[in-house]
Amino acid sequence: MAGIVVIFDFDKTIIDVDSDNWVVDELGGTDLFNQLLPSMPWNALMDRMMKEFHAGGKTIEDIEEVLKRAPIISRIVPCIKSAYALGCDLRIISDANIFFIETILKHLGIRDCFSEINTNPCYVDEEDRLEIFPYDDFHGCKNVLCPPNMCKGMIIERMQASIGNRRMIYLGDGNGDFCPSLKLREGDFVMPRKDFPAWNLINENRTLVKASVHKWTDGEELEYILLQLIDAIIMEESQLLSMKNLIGNDNCYNCKASYSLNVTPLNKPIDIYYEWIDECQRANKRPVVE
């Protein structure tokens, strides 16, 4: 199994909209939402909107049907299923809420692909109204881009403390995805959505980001880049494991050819690759025996 932790934001990374805005707009609450927004924190405002919808006769089933219509990023479902099949530990960090996220993931048939969802908690009360609560009352992060109810960077740090040296790949788009990008380590990867806030912030602060940056513009590119990164990490870790036994292995994922040789503890994975190329060149120069 691959020792890779892949962490997704949800809004505009798995689905192609902001789930809060989508529900508010689809249920006809846009004007009230915009009226209240200047005077209320976002998380508290969403809880207030659920109360208003309930008072207006909207049911939990109405909310679920709206969520099931939410547009998703193209190719995201097969991408997630492929990463899961490769043995990756898939997780979500999102400032949406658990009801919205799980409703959509279950509808798409991918809820079981995720081992952990970090988001704002909520529950359906005895009156069948959805109540939404903040993930944190006060997190203490000094990054002004983190909303008051959630610092994704602190969640990354908690994960890092529990996973040891396992590699991370983080995908996101918004201002709140910049702080976790700063927490990633060398050898990790961050995949910001191009021309969205996280991408712009990372570009403006490249020296602060230790992880390797790989942008994406659409679902097809997200799928291609993510699976290529996973394949590269799996290959590298396989080589390192083999080298512990003084046998170096390399594989071509296009033609399925493989190459092995004896190594020493001083060899690096790239040495195996270059030796394979040299051996191919030597083989091509040998005379053909009739």
Secondary structure, 3 states (H helix, E strand, C coil): CCCEEEEECCECCCECCCHHHHHHHHCCCHHHHHHHHHHCCHHHHHHHHHHHHHHCCCCHHHHHHHHHCCCECCCHHHHHHHHHHCCCEEEEEEEEEHHHHHHHHHHHCCHHHEEEEEEECEEECCCCCEEECCCCCCCCCCCCCCCCCCCHHHHHHHHHHHHCCCEEEEEECCHHHHHHHHHCCCCCEEEEECCCHHHHHHHHCHHHCCCEECCECCHHHHHHHHHHHHHHHHHHHHHHHHHHCCEEEEECCCCCCEEEEECCCCCCHHHHHHHHHHHHHHHHHCCCCC
